[in-house]
Amino acid sequence: MSNTITIRYFAGARRAAGVESEALTASAPLVLEDVVGRLAERHGNDLARVLDASSFLIDEVAGDRSRLVPVGAVVDVLPPFAGG
C-alpha cells in the first residue's frame, strides 16, 4: 500500500499550484481540511484562495472538508468553473 495521498489539480487550481498533480506523505487517514491546509502551506496564498472556493472529490466521490481521506486515495481539486 502506498503511504501517500495523490492530489490532482484542475483548471485554476492547477495554475495556482504550478503542478498538475503531487503526492502528500501520510501514514494514517487525514481529514480533508488538514489536507487542504497542508496544500495551502506548501503553495502559498494564490492556491489558498483557490482552495477556499473549490470542491473536492475523494476517490471520485464528493466530500465535505470533514471527510477522512484514506492513505492511497486520490483527491481531485475542482475550482469553480466559469461558463454554463
DRENPA-3360 file (N, C-alpha, C; in nm, 2 decimals, always signed):
BEGIN
1 = MSNTITIR = +0.08/-0.12/+0.00/+0.00/+0.00/+0.00/+0.09/+0.12/+0.00 ~ +0.05/+0.22/-0.07/+0.12/+0.35/-0.08/+0.11/+0.43/+0.05 ~ +0.21/+0.50/+0.08/+0.20/+0.59/+0.20/+0.18/+0.73/+0.16 ~ +0.11/+0.75/+0.05/+0.08/+0.89/+0.00/-0.07/+0.90/-0.03 ~ -0.11/+1.03/-0.04/-0.24/+1.07/-0.09/-0.20/+1.15/-0.22 ~ -0.26/+1.11/-0.33/-0.24/+1.18/-0.46/-0.33/+1.30/-0.47 ~ -0.28/+1.41/-0.50/-0.36/+1.53/-0.53/-0.36/+1.56/-0.68 ~ -0.47/+1.58/-0.74/-0.48/+1.62/-0.88/-0.55/+1.75/-0.89;
9 = YFAGARRA = -0.49/+1.85/-0.96/-0.54/+1.98/-0.97/-0.60/+2.00/-1.11 ~ -0.71/+2.08/-1.11/-0.78/+2.11/-1.24/-0.79/+2.26/-1.25 ~ -0.79/+2.31/-1.38/-0.81/+2.44/-1.42/-0.73/+2.54/-1.34 ~ -0.80/+2.64/-1.27/-0.73/+2.74/-1.19/-0.65/+2.69/-1.08 ~ -0.69/+2.58/-1.02/-0.61/+2.52/-0.91/-0.48/+2.47/-0.97 ~ -0.48/+2.41/-1.09/-0.35/+2.37/-1.15/-0.26/+2.49/-1.17 ~ -0.32/+2.60/-1.22/-0.23/+2.72/-1.24/-0.18/+2.77/-1.11 ~ -0.26/+2.78/-1.01/-0.22/+2.83/-0.88/-0.11/+2.74/-0.81;
17 = AGVESEAL = -0.13/+2.61/-0.82/-0.03/+2.52/-0.76/+0.10/+2.51/-0.84 ~ +0.09/+2.53/-0.97/+0.20/+2.52/-1.06/+0.24/+2.38/-1.09 ~ +0.15/+2.28/-1.06/+0.17/+2.14/-1.09/+0.04/+2.08/-1.13 ~ +0.04/+1.97/-1.20/-0.08/+1.90/-1.24/-0.12/+1.81/-1.13 ~ -0.02/+1.75/-1.06/-0.05/+1.66/-0.95/+0.07/+1.65/-0.86 ~ +0.05/+1.60/-0.74/+0.15/+1.58/-0.64/+0.11/+1.48/-0.54 ~ +0.20/+1.44/-0.46/+0.18/+1.34/-0.35/+0.20/+1.41/-0.21 ~ +0.11/+1.38/-0.12/+0.13/+1.41/+0.02/+0.16/+1.28/+0.10;
25 = TASAPLVL = +0.27/+1.28/+0.18/+0.30/+1.17/+0.26/+0.20/+1.16/+0.38 ~ +0.15/+1.04/+0.40/+0.06/+1.03/+0.51/+0.07/+0.88/+0.56 ~ +0.08/+0.87/+0.69/+0.09/+0.73/+0.75/-0.04/+0.68/+0.80 ~ -0.14/+0.77/+0.80/-0.28/+0.74/+0.85/-0.37/+0.83/+0.78 ~ -0.50/+0.80/+0.78/-0.60/+0.89/+0.71/-0.59/+1.03/+0.77 ~ -0.62/+1.13/+0.68/-0.62/+1.27/+0.72/-0.76/+1.32/+0.69 ~ -0.81/+1.42/+0.77/-0.93/+1.49/+0.74/-0.90/+1.58/+0.62 ~ -1.00/+1.59/+0.53/-0.98/+1.67/+0.41/-0.93/+1.81/+0.45;
33 = EDVVGRLA = -0.99/+1.87/+0.55/-0.95/+2.01/+0.59/-0.80/+2.01/+0.62 ~ -0.74/+1.91/+0.68/-0.60/+1.91/+0.70/-0.52/+1.89/+0.58 ~ -0.57/+1.81/+0.48/-0.50/+1.80/+0.35/-0.50/+1.94/+0.28 ~ -0.61/+2.01/+0.28/-0.62/+2.14/+0.22/-0.52/+2.24/+0.29 ~ -0.51/+2.23/+0.42/-0.42/+2.32/+0.49/-0.28/+2.29/+0.46 ~ -0.24/+2.16/+0.44/-0.10/+2.13/+0.40/-0.07/+2.18/+0.26 ~ -0.17/+2.17/+0.17/-0.15/+2.22/+0.03/-0.14/+2.37/+0.03 ~ -0.22/+2.44/+0.11/-0.21/+2.59/+0.12/-0.07/+2.63/+0.17;
41 = ERHGNDLA = -0.02/+2.56/+0.28/+0.11/+2.59/+0.33/+0.22/+2.57/+0.23 ~ +0.21/+2.46/+0.15/+0.31/+2.42/+0.05/+0.32/+2.52/-0.06 ~ +0.20/+2.57/-0.11/+0.20/+2.65/-0.23/+0.17/+2.80/-0.21 ~ +0.12/+2.84/-0.09/+0.10/+2.99/-0.07/-0.04/+3.04/-0.09 ~ -0.04/+3.17/-0.09/-0.17/+3.24/-0.09/-0.25/+3.22/-0.21 ~ -0.19/+3.22/-0.33/-0.26/+3.20/-0.45/-0.35/+3.07/-0.45 ~ -0.28/+2.96/-0.42/-0.36/+2.84/-0.41/-0.45/+2.84/-0.29 ~ -0.42/+2.90/-0.18/-0.51/+2.90/-0.06/-0.64/+2.97/-0.10;
49 = RVLDASSF = -0.64/+3.07/-0.18/-0.76/+3.14/-0.22/-0.84/+3.05/-0.31 ~ -0.78/+2.98/-0.40/-0.85/+2.88/-0.49/-0.91/+2.77/-0.41 ~ -0.83/+2.72/-0.31/-0.88/+2.61/-0.23/-1.00/+2.65/-0.15 ~ -1.01/+2.77/-0.10/-1.13/+2.82/-0.03/-1.25/+2.81/-0.11 ~ -1.25/+2.82/-0.24/-1.37/+2.82/-0.32/-1.39/+2.69/-0.39 ~ -1.30/+2.59/-0.37/-1.30/+2.47/-0.45/-1.39/+2.36/-0.39 ~ -1.43/+2.27/-0.48/-1.49/+2.14/-0.43/-1.39/+2.03/-0.45 ~ -1.41/+1.92/-0.38/-1.32/+1.81/-0.38/-1.38/+1.68/-0.40;
57 = LIDEVAGD = -1.32/+1.60/-0.47/-1.36/+1.46/-0.49/-1.25/+1.37/-0.42 ~ -1.30/+1.27/-0.34/-1.21/+1.18/-0.28/-1.24/+1.04/-0.34 ~ -1.14/+0.99/-0.42/-1.17/+0.87/-0.50/-1.30/+0.88/-0.58 ~ -1.31/+0.99/-0.64/-1.43/+1.02/-0.73/-1.56/+1.04/-0.67 ~ -1.56/+1.06/-0.54/-1.68/+1.08/-0.46/-1.67/+1.22/-0.39 ~ -1.78/+1.30/-0.41/-1.78/+1.43/-0.35/-1.77/+1.42/-0.20 ~ -1.70/+1.51/-0.13/-1.69/+1.51/+0.01/-1.67/+1.64/+0.07 ~ -1.72/+1.66/+0.19/-1.70/+1.79/+0.26/-1.57/+1.78/+0.33;
65 = RSRLVPVG = -1.53/+1.90/+0.38/-1.39/+1.91/+0.44/-1.38/+1.83/+0.57 ~ -1.48/+1.77/+0.63/-1.47/+1.69/+0.75/-1.45/+1.54/+0.72 ~ -1.46/+1.51/+0.59/-1.44/+1.37/+0.55/-1.30/+1.32/+0.56 ~ -1.28/+1.19/+0.60/-1.15/+1.13/+0.61/-1.10/+1.10/+0.47 ~ -0.97/+1.12/+0.45/-0.90/+1.09/+0.32/-0.81/+0.97/+0.36 ~ -0.84/+0.85/+0.31/-0.75/+0.74/+0.34/-0.62/+0.75/+0.27 ~ -0.52/+0.69/+0.33/-0.39/+0.67/+0.27/-0.41/+0.59/+0.14 ~ -0.35/+0.64/+0.03/-0.36/+0.58/-0.10/-0.47/+0.64/-0.19;
73 = AVVDVLPP = -0.55/+0.73/-0.13/-0.66/+0.79/-0.20/-0.61/+0.89/-0.30 ~ -0.70/+0.93/-0.40/-0.68/+1.04/-0.49/-0.78/+1.15/-0.46 ~ -0.73/+1.27/-0.44/-0.81/+1.38/-0.41/-0.81/+1.48/-0.54 ~ -0.92/+1.50/-0.60/-0.93/+1.60/-0.71/-0.97/+1.73/-0.65 ~ -0.90/+1.84/-0.69/-0.93/+1.98/-0.65/-1.00/+2.04/-0.77 ~ -1.13/+2.08/-0.75/-1.21/+2.13/-0.86/-1.25/+2.28/-0.82 ~ -1.18/+2.37/-0.88/-1.22/+2.51/-0.86/-1.35/+2.54/-0.93 ~ -1.42/+2.65/-0.89/-1.54/+2.69/-0.96/-1.51/+2.71/-1.11;
81 = FAGG = -1.59/+2.66/-1.19/-1.57/+2.67/-1.34/-1.66/+2.78/-1.39 ~ -1.61/+2.87/-1.48/-1.69/+2.97/-1.55/-1.77/+2.91/-1.66 ~ -1.87/+2.98/-1.70/-1.94/+2.94/-1.82/-2.07/+2.87/-1.78 ~ -2.13/+2.81/-1.87/-2.25/+2.74/-1.84/-2.31/+2.68/-1.95;
% end
